């Protein structure tokens, strides 16, 4: 057999091996006969190829089928409140969710031209699941609107419900309204009081749990005090503690009565935070107003307190909170100690259960700071339908 014959056979075998990997075994003879009819290979060469490939093709297919079946036994893919992939033994899982909120604004500006605009209010990507054990959980949230930023990234060991340690970056466990996801709000935004007093996100450790079952929840933590995606700038930390009493059973961090509860649900919470030696501008990203040098103009000890309450029954829901803050400059300065306070009250009702809701909110605050203590009170009246 000449060189051309060898090349023809090699090419033919390459073609056959490629096709055989995806074709059924009973097609091998037909393909070889086609090559013989076209004169690409001789009849003897075709017979030799049949002997070589014929018995092996079914075996290769059986092996590939067995490998595929074995792979499907090791992993499960599907959708349940998000696209997920997990192992049947529950030791590994990954769930992906995407959240989008669009918005159209029409603004009447006194003394200025009216303004209208479309916005991507929120665009978020979540990755949640567990690794190595069912109780070793992780949570990651990425912000996509305007720019890509890491919003949350933490791991927690949910082994003992009475004490669950968490480490990473996440919401500071302070007030109910901010701990409620933006996708679980009744109205488009949180209250002006919350915008003034919430403590945003930070990096640190906390321990949380339900030592009395569903009747009581606590969270205590220590954080850098510098905000999200930031290292600590000194040796001082932020200390936070929150406790919630739920006498009628668990109360989710969601404002509307979407579940239409047939029995009353109540949550009463209190929390405190202490930030010793907070530097001006130390709190920078996703950290609330305390990063503003007009709010904290010199190194100060900052304390915040909050009391909040939430109630639901049938289609009715109510939520309210009261905030109090003390900014106490550490060194002798022209700035004195300053107190600020604010509150909000919000209610909603489903006119059509689980379908159509009306809601309203009133919020007031006296946001005194060392640099401004007069003529700065603000109030908000907001209504909405869903």
C-alpha positions in Angstrom: 0.0 0.0 0.0 1.4 3.4 -1.0 1.7 6.6 0.9 -1.6 7.9 -0.5 -3.3 4.8 0.7 -1.9 5.2 4.3 -3.0 8.9 4.3 -6.4 7.9 3.1 -6.8 5.3 5.8 -5.6 7.7 8.5 -8.0 10.4 7.4 -10.8 7.9 7.1 -10.1 6.7 10.6 -10.1 10.2 12.0 -13.4 10.9 10.4 -14.9 7.7 11.6 -13.7 8.2 15.2 -15.2 11.6 15.3 -18.5 10.5 14.0 -18.6 7.3 16.0 -18.3 9.2 19.2 -21.7 10.8 18.6 -23.4 8.2 16.4 -25.1 4.9 17.1 -23.1 1.7 16.7 -25.4 0.3 13.9 -24.4 3.2 11.6 -20.7 2.2 11.5 -21.2 -0.3 8.6 -23.2 2.3 6.6 -20.4 4.9 6.9 -17.7 2.5 5.9 -19.7 1.4 2.9 -20.1 5.0 1.9 -16.3 5.5 1.9 -15.9 2.4 -0.2 -18.5 3.6 -2.7 -16.7 6.9 -3.1 -13.4 5.2 -3.7 -11.8 6.7 -0.7 -10.8 3.2 0.6 -10.7 -0.2 -0.9 -13.1 -3.0 -0.1 -10.3 -4.9 1.8 -9.5 -1.7 3.8 -13.2 -1.3 4.6 -13.4 -4.9 5.8 -10.3 -4.3 8.0 -11.9 -1.1 9.5 -15.1 -3.0 10.2 -13.2 -5.6 12.2 -11.3 -2.9 14.0 -14.1 -0.4 14.8 -17.2 -2.6 14.8 -16.8 -4.4 18.1 -15.3 -1.3 19.9 -17.9 1.3 19.0 -20.7 -0.2 21.2 -18.2 -0.6 24.0 -17.1 3.0 23.8 -20.7 4.2 23.7 -21.6 2.0 26.7 -18.6 3.4 28.6 -19.6 7.0 27.7 -23.2 6.3 28.7 -22.1 4.8 32.0 -19.9 7.8 32.7 -22.7 10.2 32.0 -25.1 8.2 34.2 -22.5 8.3 37.0 -22.0 12.0 36.7 -25.8 12.7 37.0 -25.8 10.7 40.2 -23.2 13.0 41.7 -24.9 16.3 41.0 -28.4 17.8 40.7 -29.4 20.9 38.7 -32.7 22.6 38.8 -34.7 25.7 39.9 -36.2 26.3 43.3 -36.4 30.0 44.3 -33.3 30.4 42.1 -31.2 28.3 39.7 -29.3 25.8 41.7 -26.7 23.1 41.5 -26.1 20.7 44.4 -24.9 17.2 45.4 -27.5 14.7 46.5 -25.8 14.3 49.9 -26.4 18.0 50.7 -22.7 18.8 51.4 -22.3 21.2 48.4 -24.8 23.6 46.9 -24.9 26.9 44.9 -28.0 28.9 44.2 -27.9 32.0 41.9 -30.5 34.8 41.9 -30.8 38.1 40.0 -32.8 41.1 41.3 -33.8 44.0 39.1 -35.8 47.1 39.9 -36.5 49.8 37.3 -37.9 53.2 38.1 -39.3 56.2 36.3 -39.1 59.6 38.0 -41.0 62.8 37.3 -39.7 65.7 39.5 -41.3 69.1 39.9 -38.5 71.4 41.0 -39.5 74.8 42.4 -37.9 77.5 40.3 -36.3 75.0 37.9 -37.3 73.1 34.9 -39.2 69.8 35.5 -37.1 66.6 35.2 -38.0 63.1 34.1 -35.7 60.1 33.9 -35.6 56.3 33.7 -33.4 54.5 36.2 -32.1 51.1 37.0 -32.9 51.5 40.7 -31.3 48.2 41.8 -29.5 45.4 40.0 -28.1 42.7 42.2 -26.6 39.2 41.8 -26.6 36.7 44.6 -24.6 33.5 45.1 -25.7 31.4 48.2 -25.3 27.9 49.3 -23.2 25.6 51.5 -19.8 23.9 51.2 -18.4 20.7 52.8 -21.3 20.4 55.3 -24.9 21.4 55.1 -24.5 23.8 58.1 -21.4 25.6 56.7 -23.1 28.3 54.6 -22.0 31.2 52.4 -23.6 34.3 51.0 -22.4 36.7 48.4 -24.1 39.8 46.9 -22.8 41.9 44.0 -24.1 45.3 43.1 -24.5 45.8 39.3 -26.2 49.2 39.1 -23.9 52.2 38.2 -20.7 50.1 39.0 -19.8 46.6 40.0 -19.1 46.3 43.8 -18.9 43.6 46.4 -21.9 44.2 48.7 -21.9 41.1 50.9 -19.5 38.2 51.4 -19.6 36.0 54.5 -19.6 32.5 55.8 -21.5 31.2 58.9 -21.6 27.9 60.8 -25.3 27.2 61.3 -24.7 24.1 63.4 -26.1 25.2 66.7 -29.2 27.4 66.3 -28.5 29.0 69.6 -25.1 30.4 68.5 -24.3 30.9 64.8 -20.9 32.5 64.2 -20.5 34.6 61.1 -17.4 36.3 59.5 -17.1 38.5 56.5 -18.8 41.6 55.2 -22.6 42.2 55.6 -25.2 44.5 57.1 -24.4 45.7 60.6 -27.1 44.1 62.8 -28.7 47.3 64.1 -32.2 48.3 62.9 -35.1 46.3 61.4 -35.8 48.6 58.4 -32.2 48.4 57.1 -31.9 44.7 57.8 -34.9 44.2 55.6 -33.8 43.6 52.0 -34.7 46.4 49.5 -36.6 43.8 47.6 -38.9 43.2 50.6 -39.8 46.8 51.2 -43.4 48.1 50.9 -42.3 51.5 49.4 -39.6 52.3 46.9 -37.1 53.5 49.5 -36.5 53.4 53.2 -37.5 56.3 55.5 -35.4 59.5 55.9 -34.8 58.6 59.6 -33.3 55.2 58.5 -31.1 56.9 55.9 -29.8 59.2 58.7 -29.2 56.6 61.4 -28.6 53.2 59.8 -25.0 51.8 60.1 -24.7 50.3 56.6 -22.4 47.5 55.9 -19.0 46.6 57.5 -16.4 43.8 57.9 -16.3 41.9 61.1 -17.6 38.9 63.2 -20.8 38.3 64.9 -22.6 35.6 66.8 -26.4 35.3 66.4 -29.0 32.7 67.5 -32.4 31.7 68.8 -31.7 30.4 72.3 -35.5 30.2 73.1 -36.5 28.7 69.8 -38.7 31.1 67.7 -39.4 33.4 70.7 -36.2 35.4 70.9 -33.3 36.3 68.6 -30.0 38.0 69.4 -27.0 39.3 67.4 -23.7 40.7 68.8 -20.8 41.7 66.7 -17.5 43.5 66.4 -16.6 45.3 63.2 -13.8 47.4 61.6 -16.0 50.5 61.8 -14.7 51.8 58.4 -17.5 50.5 56.1 -17.7 48.0 53.3 -14.6 46.9 51.5 -12.4 48.9 53.9 -9.6 47.9 56.3 -9.6 49.3 59.8 -7.7 52.6 60.0 -6.7 52.3 63.7 -7.0 49.9 66.7 -10.6 50.9 67.5 -13.6 48.8 66.5 -17.4 49.2 66.3 -19.4 47.1 68.8 -23.1 46.3 68.1 -25.8 44.3 69.8 -29.4 43.6 68.8 -32.2 41.6 70.6 -35.7 40.8 69.2 -38.7 39.3 71.0 -41.2 37.4 68.8 -43.9 36.2 71.3 -46.2 34.7 68.6 -43.6 32.9 66.5 -40.9 33.8 63.9 -41.2 37.2 62.1 -39.4 37.5 58.8 -37.6 40.7 57.8 -40.2 41.6 55.2 -42.6 44.6 55.5 -45.8 43.6 53.7 -48.2 41.0 54.9 -47.8 38.9 51.8 -48.3 35.7 53.7 -51.7 36.9 54.9 -51.1 35.5 58.5 -54.3 34.2 60.2 -52.8 34.8 63.7 -51.0 38.0 64.9 -47.3 38.2 64.4 -45.2 40.6 66.5 -41.6 41.6 66.7 -40.1 44.0 69.3 -36.4 44.9 68.9 -33.8 47.0 70.6 -30.2 47.6 69.5 -27.2 49.6 70.5 -23.9 50.5 68.8 -20.7 52.1 70.1 -17.9 53.5 68.0 -15.0 54.8 70.1 -12.5 57.1 68.5 -14.3 57.4 65.2 -12.1 59.5 62.9 -13.6 62.1 60.4 -14.2 60.4 57.1 -13.3 56.9 58.4 -16.6 55.4 57.4 -16.4 55.5 53.6 -18.4 53.0 51.6 -22.0 51.7 52.2 -21.6 53.0 55.7 -24.3 55.6 56.3 -23.9 59.3 57.0 -21.2 59.0 59.8 -18.5 59.1 57.1 -19.4 62.7 56.4 -17.0 65.2 58.0 -19.9 67.5 58.6 -21.5 64.9 60.8 -18.2 63.7 62.5 -15.8 66.7 62.1 -13.3 65.6 64.7 -12.3 62.3 66.4 -15.4 61.4 68.5 -17.0 58.6 70.5 -20.3 57.8 68.7 -23.2 55.9 70.3 -26.5 54.9 68.6 -29.7 53.3 70.0 -32.8 52.1 68.2 -36.1 50.6 69.2 -38.4 49.1 66.6 -41.6 47.2 66.4 -43.4 45.3 63.6 -46.9 43.7 63.6 -48.9 41.7 61.0 -52.4 40.2 60.9 -54.3 39.1 57.8 -53.5 41.8 55.2 -52.5 44.5 57.6 -49.0 45.3 58.5 -47.3 48.0 60.7 -43.7 48.9 61.4 -42.1 51.7 63.3 -38.8 52.7 64.8 -37.1 55.3 67.0 -33.5 56.3 66.7 -31.1 58.2 69.0 -27.5 59.2 68.5 -24.8 60.9 70.6 -21.6 62.3 69.0 -19.1 63.1 71.7 -15.7 64.7 70.6 -12.8 63.1 72.4 -10.3 66.0 72.6 -11.0 69.6 73.7 -12.5 71.3 70.7 -15.0 74.0 69.8 -17.4 71.3 69.0 -19.5 70.0 71.9 -21.4 66.8 72.4 -24.5 66.6 70.1 -27.6 64.5 70.3 -29.8 63.6 67.3 -33.0 61.6 67.0 -35.7 60.5 64.6 -38.5 58.0 64.0 -40.8 56.5 61.4 -44.2 54.8 61.3 -45.4 52.8 58.3 -48.5 50.8 57.6 -50.0 48.8 54.7 -53.1 46.9 53.9 -54.0 44.4 51.1 -57.3 45.5 49.7 -57.2 42.3 47.6 -55.3 39.7 49.7 -51.9 38.9 48.3 -52.7 41.0 45.1 -53.2 44.7 45.7 -51.8 46.7 48.7 -51.9 50.4 49.7 -49.2 51.7 52.1 -48.2 55.0 53.8 -45.3 56.3 55.9 -44.5 59.2 58.1 -40.9 59.9 59.2 -39.3 62.7 61.2 -35.8 63.5 62.3 -33.8 66.1 64.1 -30.3 65.3 62.6 -28.2 67.6 64.8 -24.5 67.4 64.3 -21.5 69.2 65.8 -21.5 71.5 62.8 -25.2 72.2 62.6 -27.8 72.3 65.4 -30.6 74.5 64.2 -33.1 74.7 61.4 -32.3 71.3 60.1 -35.4 69.2 61.1 -36.9 67.2 58.3 -40.1 65.2 57.8 -41.4 62.8 55.2 -44.9 61.8 54.1 -44.9 58.9 51.5 -47.7 56.8 50.1 -47.7 54.0 47.6 -49.6 51.1 46.0 -48.4 47.7 45.0 
